[in-house]
Every structure is written in C-alpha cells, then in structure tokens.
Amino acid sequence: SILNELTKPNKYRTIMISKKKRNKNLVVVIASIAATGGLLFGFDTGVISGAQNFLQDINGWGISDSQLEWVTTAVLIGAVLGAALSGRITDILGRKKVIIIAAIIFAFGAVATGAAPSISLLVVGRIVIGIAIGIASFSVPLYISEISPTKNRGALVTMNQLMITIGILVSYISDYLIANDANPFSWRWMFYVGFVPALILLVGMFFVPETPRWLISKGREEEGRKILNKVEDPELVEEAVQKIKADIARDSESAS
C-alpha cells in the first residue's frame, strides 16, 4: 500500500508527460496541414517566373510585355479582394471552413490557368488564384495561432511564413523540371502542379478540428474544451478557456 502511494505520483507524471508529447505532435501535424495554404501562397506567387518566357514565345501565344504585366499583377488584384473579404467570412463560417474554401479556389485556379484558352481567361484564372492567396494569408496564420498551445504558438505561427518560402522554392524547381524549349506550351503544366498541394490542403483540412476560440465564441464551449484537451498542456486548459472568454468579451466591448 505504501509502495503504491509512493509510485502514484511518478505514474501521474509519466502519464502527463506522455499526453503533452502526444498533444504536441498532434498540433505540429495540424499546423503543417494548415500551413500548406502558405506553401500554395508561395507557389502561385513564384510559378509565373518560369512560365513567362514560354507565354512570350512567338511559337506559342507570343504575348506582349503589357499583357504579361496583367498576368503577373492579376494575382495581386485577387489577393486584395480575398484579404478584404476574409475577416467577416472567417468569423461567420469558422477558420476551418474558410481554409477549405481557399483550397477549393486554389485547385480550381490551378486547373483554370493551366487550361486557359486565351490570355483573358488566363488573367481571370490568376485573379481567382489571387483571391485564394488573400484568403489564405489571413485565415491560415489565424487558424494556426488559435489551434496552437500557448507555449508553442509563436514557433508554430512562423511555420506559415516558412511554407511560403518553401512554396516559392518548389515553384522554381517544378518550373525548371517542366520547362521544355521544344514545347512552348509547357507553361500549362507549371500551373497544373499547383493542383497537388491544393488537393492535399483540401483533404487534410477535413481531418483537423475547428479552433477552440471560434467554437467558444459561438457558444460551443464544450466542443472548444474537447479540442483544447487535445492540443493544450493539461494543466493550462482551464486557464486557456478563461483567457479566450476574456478576449471574446473584450472584443465584443470594443465592437459595440
């Protein structure tokens, strides 16, 4: 009996350490899936650098410099629109659903730009991709910050920025591998490649939870607690809930 009492605290600590490690690993996986949105941001920003020479090839479309400027800047136009719409929509639908919507737009944009039959529709496709970039630039870091435990939040949020850089690198590598001087329309496959990470993001987001903050803000505290129990350090769950409630109350007061 005495031996049991002496070993109980050690068993408890072991269980807690195991749970913390499991929670941390889960959060890293969740954040990595969401950060694929950052990779798409970088990829679709950088992919045009490899495609532009082929778009201007006289054996292909042979577009002018001014037309190329429209193709390039169309993404920025879409990004402004996407970012402007993201805030309110994210509050209404939730962070998870908005990222899923962004993934669908990314996938559609990749196919639309790759299959574009004219320069005008290519510009439209690039605007569509820009909208997805704008949405992802807002919703992905927001999702990661709200799903991350307090101790690791800063490190995990920077994952999005890292993935943007990786996305740019991936676009350069894929452009290099796909580029074929004998085929002036090889640029199409450069755009098609973006469908793959978009599909990964789309499928992956169906398997991750909504953020505790959004759930609690919608009166779904019990669901929010369940998510916190999976991602937060066990001893900090109650503190996290109270802080979320305080932040929500403060935001409500500021809005009124």
Contacts in CASP RR format, 6 or more apart in sequence:
PFRMAT RR
TARGET T0000
AUTHOR 0000-0000-0000
METHOD contacts of the structure
MODEL  1
SILNELTKPNKYRTIMISKKKRNKNLVVVIASIAATGGLLFGFDTGVISG
AQNFLQDINGWGISDSQLEWVTTAVLIGAVLGAALSGRITDILGRKKVII
IAAIIFAFGAVATGAAPSISLLVVGRIVIGIAIGIASFSVPLYISEISPT
KNRGALVTMNQLMITIGILVSYISDYLIANDANPFSWRWMFYVGFVPALI
LLVGMFFVPETPRWLISKGREEEGRKILNKVEDPELVEEAVQKIKADIAR
DSESAS
16 234 0 8 1.000
16 235 0 8 1.000
19 234 0 8 1.000
20 233 0 8 1.000
20 234 0 8 1.000
23 149 0 8 1.000
23 230 0 8 1.000
23 231 0 8 1.000
23 232 0 8 1.000
23 233 0 8 1.000
24 149 0 8 1.000
24 152 0 8 1.000
26 230 0 8 1.000
26 231 0 8 1.000
27 147 0 8 1.000
27 148 0 8 1.000
27 149 0 8 1.000
27 152 0 8 1.000
27 156 0 8 1.000
27 231 0 8 1.000
28 156 0 8 1.000
30 147 0 8 1.000
30 208 0 8 1.000
30 209 0 8 1.000
30 231 0 8 1.000
31 144 0 8 1.000
31 147 0 8 1.000
31 148 0 8 1.000
31 156 0 8 1.000
31 159 0 8 1.000
32 159 0 8 1.000
33 200 0 8 1.000
33 201 0 8 1.000
33 204 0 8 1.000
33 205 0 8 1.000
33 207 0 8 1.000
33 208 0 8 1.000
34 99 0 8 1.000
34 140 0 8 1.000
34 143 0 8 1.000
34 144 0 8 1.000
34 147 0 8 1.000
34 160 0 8 1.000
34 201 0 8 1.000
34 205 0 8 1.000
34 208 0 8 1.000
35 140 0 8 1.000
35 144 0 8 1.000
35 159 0 8 1.000
35 160 0 8 1.000
35 162 0 8 1.000
35 163 0 8 1.000
36 163 0 8 1.000
36 197 0 8 1.000
36 200 0 8 1.000
36 201 0 8 1.000
37 99 0 8 1.000
37 102 0 8 1.000
37 103 0 8 1.000
37 106 0 8 1.000
37 136 0 8 1.000
37 140 0 8 1.000
37 160 0 8 1.000
37 163 0 8 1.000
37 197 0 8 1.000
37 201 0 8 1.000
38 136 0 8 1.000
38 137 0 8 1.000
38 140 0 8 1.000
38 160 0 8 1.000
38 163 0 8 1.000
38 164 0 8 1.000
38 167 0 8 1.000
39 163 0 8 1.000
39 164 0 8 1.000
39 166 0 8 1.000
39 167 0 8 1.000
39 170 0 8 1.000
39 197 0 8 1.000
40 103 0 8 1.000
40 106 0 8 1.000
40 132 0 8 1.000
40 133 0 8 1.000
40 136 0 8 1.000
40 167 0 8 1.000
40 194 0 8 1.000
40 197 0 8 1.000
40 198 0 8 1.000
40 201 0 8 1.000
41 133 0 8 1.000
41 134 0 8 1.000
41 136 0 8 1.000
41 137 0 8 1.000
41 140 0 8 1.000
41 163 0 8 1.000
41 164 0 8 1.000
41 167 0 8 1.000
42 163 0 8 1.000
42 164 0 8 1.000
42 165 0 8 1.000
42 166 0 8 1.000
42 167 0 8 1.000
42 168 0 8 1.000
42 171 0 8 1.000
43 167 0 8 1.000
43 168 0 8 1.000
43 170 0 8 1.000
43 171 0 8 1.000
43 193 0 8 1.000
43 194 0 8 1.000
43 197 0 8 1.000
44 75 0 8 1.000
44 106 0 8 1.000
44 110 0 8 1.000
44 129 0 8 1.000
44 130 0 8 1.000
44 132 0 8 1.000
44 133 0 8 1.000
44 171 0 8 1.000
44 194 0 8 1.000
45 75 0 8 1.000
45 133 0 8 1.000
45 164 0 8 1.000
45 168 0 8 1.000
45 171 0 8 1.000
46 167 0 8 1.000
46 168 0 8 1.000
46 171 0 8 1.000
46 172 0 8 1.000
47 171 0 8 1.000
47 174 0 8 1.000
47 175 0 8 1.000
47 190 0 8 1.000
47 191 0 8 1.000
47 193 0 8 1.000
47 194 0 8 1.000
48 71 0 8 1.000
48 72 0 8 1.000
48 75 0 8 1.000
48 126 0 8 1.000
49 171 0 8 1.000
49 172 0 8 1.000
49 175 0 8 1.000
50 171 0 8 1.000
50 172 0 8 1.000
50 175 0 8 1.000
50 179 0 8 1.000
50 187 0 8 1.000
50 190 0 8 1.000
51 175 0 8 1.000
51 187 0 8 1.000
51 190 0 8 1.000
51 191 0 8 1.000
52 68 0 8 1.000
52 71 0 8 1.000
52 72 0 8 1.000
54 60 0 8 1.000
54 179 0 8 1.000
54 184 0 8 1.000
54 185 0 8 1.000
54 186 0 8 1.000
54 187 0 8 1.000
55 61 0 8 1.000
55 62 0 8 1.000
55 63 0 8 1.000
55 68 0 8 1.000
55 71 0 8 1.000
55 187 0 8 1.000
56 62 0 8 1.000
56 63 0 8 1.000
56 64 0 8 1.000
56 65 0 8 1.000
56 68 0 8 1.000
57 184 0 8 1.000
59 184 0 8 1.000
60 184 0 8 1.000
60 185 0 8 1.000
61 119 0 8 1.000
61 184 0 8 1.000
63 71 0 8 1.000
63 119 0 8 1.000
67 119 0 8 1.000
70 119 0 8 1.000
70 123 0 8 1.000
71 119 0 8 1.000
71 122 0 8 1.000
71 123 0 8 1.000
71 126 0 8 1.000
74 123 0 8 1.000
74 124 0 8 1.000
74 125 0 8 1.000
74 126 0 8 1.000
74 127 0 8 1.000
74 130 0 8 1.000
75 126 0 8 1.000
75 127 0 8 1.000
75 129 0 8 1.000
75 130 0 8 1.000
75 133 0 8 1.000
76 130 0 8 1.000
77 127 0 8 1.000
77 130 0 8 1.000
78 127 0 8 1.000
78 128 0 8 1.000
78 129 0 8 1.000
78 130 0 8 1.000
78 131 0 8 1.000
78 133 0 8 1.000
78 134 0 8 1.000
79 130 0 8 1.000
79 131 0 8 1.000
79 133 0 8 1.000
79 134 0 8 1.000
79 137 0 8 1.000
80 134 0 8 1.000
81 127 0 8 1.000
81 130 0 8 1.000
81 131 0 8 1.000
81 134 0 8 1.000
82 130 0 8 1.000
82 131 0 8 1.000
82 132 0 8 1.000
82 133 0 8 1.000
82 134 0 8 1.000
82 135 0 8 1.000
82 138 0 8 1.000
83 134 0 8 1.000
83 135 0 8 1.000
83 137 0 8 1.000
83 138 0 8 1.000
85 131 0 8 1.000
85 135 0 8 1.000
86 98 0 8 1.000
86 134 0 8 1.000
86 135 0 8 1.000
86 138 0 8 1.000
86 139 0 8 1.000
87 138 0 8 1.000
89 98 0 8 1.000
90 98 0 8 1.000
90 138 0 8 1.000
90 139 0 8 1.000
90 142 0 8 1.000
91 214 0 8 1.000
91 217 0 8 1.000
93 101 0 8 1.000
94 210 0 8 1.000
94 211 0 8 1.000
94 214 0 8 1.000
95 139 0 8 1.000
95 142 0 8 1.000
95 143 0 8 1.000
95 146 0 8 1.000
95 210 0 8 1.000
95 211 0 8 1.000
95 214 0 8 1.000
96 143 0 8 1.000
96 205 0 8 1.000
96 208 0 8 1.000
96 209 0 8 1.000
96 210 0 8 1.000
96 211 0 8 1.000
98 135 0 8 1.000
98 139 0 8 1.000
99 135 0 8 1.000
99 136 0 8 1.000
99 139 0 8 1.000
99 140 0 8 1.000
99 143 0 8 1.000
99 201 0 8 1.000
99 205 0 8 1.000
100 202 0 8 1.000
100 205 0 8 1.000
100 206 0 8 1.000
101 135 0 8 1.000
102 132 0 8 1.000
102 135 0 8 1.000
102 136 0 8 1.000
102 139 0 8 1.000
102 140 0 8 1.000
102 201 0 8 1.000
103 132 0 8 1.000
103 198 0 8 1.000
103 199 0 8 1.000
103 201 0 8 1.000
103 202 0 8 1.000
103 205 0 8 1.000
104 198 0 8 1.000
104 202 0 8 1.000
105 128 0 8 1.000
105 129 0 8 1.000
105 131 0 8 1.000
105 132 0 8 1.000
105 135 0 8 1.000
106 129 0 8 1.000
106 132 0 8 1.000
106 136 0 8 1.000
106 194 0 8 1.000
106 197 0 8 1.000
106 198 0 8 1.000
106 201 0 8 1.000
107 195 0 8 1.000
107 198 0 8 1.000
107 199 0 8 1.000
107 202 0 8 1.000
108 128 0 8 1.000
109 125 0 8 1.000
109 128 0 8 1.000
109 129 0 8 1.000
109 132 0 8 1.000
110 129 0 8 1.000
110 191 0 8 1.000
110 192 0 8 1.000
110 193 0 8 1.000
110 194 0 8 1.000
110 195 0 8 1.000
110 198 0 8 1.000
111 192 0 8 1.000
111 195 0 8 1.000
112 121 0 8 1.000
112 124 0 8 1.000
112 125 0 8 1.000
112 128 0 8 1.000
113 122 0 8 1.000
113 125 0 8 1.000
113 126 0 8 1.000
113 129 0 8 1.000
113 191 0 8 1.000
114 122 0 8 1.000
114 187 0 8 1.000
114 188 0 8 1.000
114 189 0 8 1.000
114 191 0 8 1.000
114 192 0 8 1.000
115 188 0 8 1.000
116 122 0 8 1.000
116 124 0 8 1.000
116 125 0 8 1.000
140 160 0 8 1.000
141 157 0 8 1.000
141 160 0 8 1.000
143 211 0 8 1.000
144 156 0 8 1.000
144 157 0 8 1.000
144 159 0 8 1.000
144 160 0 8 1.000
145 153 0 8 1.000
145 154 0 8 1.000
145 156 0 8 1.000
145 157 0 8 1.000
146 211 0 8 1.000
146 212 0 8 1.000
146 213 0 8 1.000
146 214 0 8 1.000
147 208 0 8 1.000
147 209 0 8 1.000
147 211 0 8 1.000
147 212 0 8 1.000
147 227 0 8 1.000
147 231 0 8 1.000
148 154 0 8 1.000
148 156 0 8 1.000
148 157 0 8 1.000
148 231 0 8 1.000
149 231 0 8 1.000
149 232 0 8 1.000
149 233 0 8 1.000
149 236 0 8 1.000
150 232 0 8 1.000
150 233 0 8 1.000
150 236 0 8 1.000
150 240 0 8 1.000
151 233 0 8 1.000
171 190 0 8 1.000
171 193 0 8 1.000
174 190 0 8 1.000
174 193 0 8 1.000
175 190 0 8 1.000
178 186 0 8 1.000
178 189 0 8 1.000
178 190 0 8 1.000
178 193 0 8 1.000
179 186 0 8 1.000
179 190 0 8 1.000
180 186 0 8 1.000
209 227 0 8 1.000
209 230 0 8 1.000
210 223 0 8 1.000
210 227 0 8 1.000
211 227 0 8 1.000
212 224 0 8 1.000
212 225 0 8 1.000
212 227 0 8 1.000
212 228 0 8 1.000
212 231 0 8 1.000
212 240 0 8 1.000
212 241 0 8 1.000
212 244 0 8 1.000
213 244 0 8 1.000
213 247 0 8 1.000
213 248 0 8 1.000
215 221 0 8 1.000
215 223 0 8 1.000
215 224 0 8 1.000
215 227 0 8 1.000
216 224 0 8 1.000
216 241 0 8 1.000
216 244 0 8 1.000
216 245 0 8 1.000
216 248 0 8 1.000
217 244 0 8 1.000
217 248 0 8 1.000
221 241 0 8 1.000
224 241 0 8 1.000
225 237 0 8 1.000
225 241 0 8 1.000
228 237 0 8 1.000
228 240 0 8 1.000
228 241 0 8 1.000
229 237 0 8 1.000
232 240 0 8 1.000
END
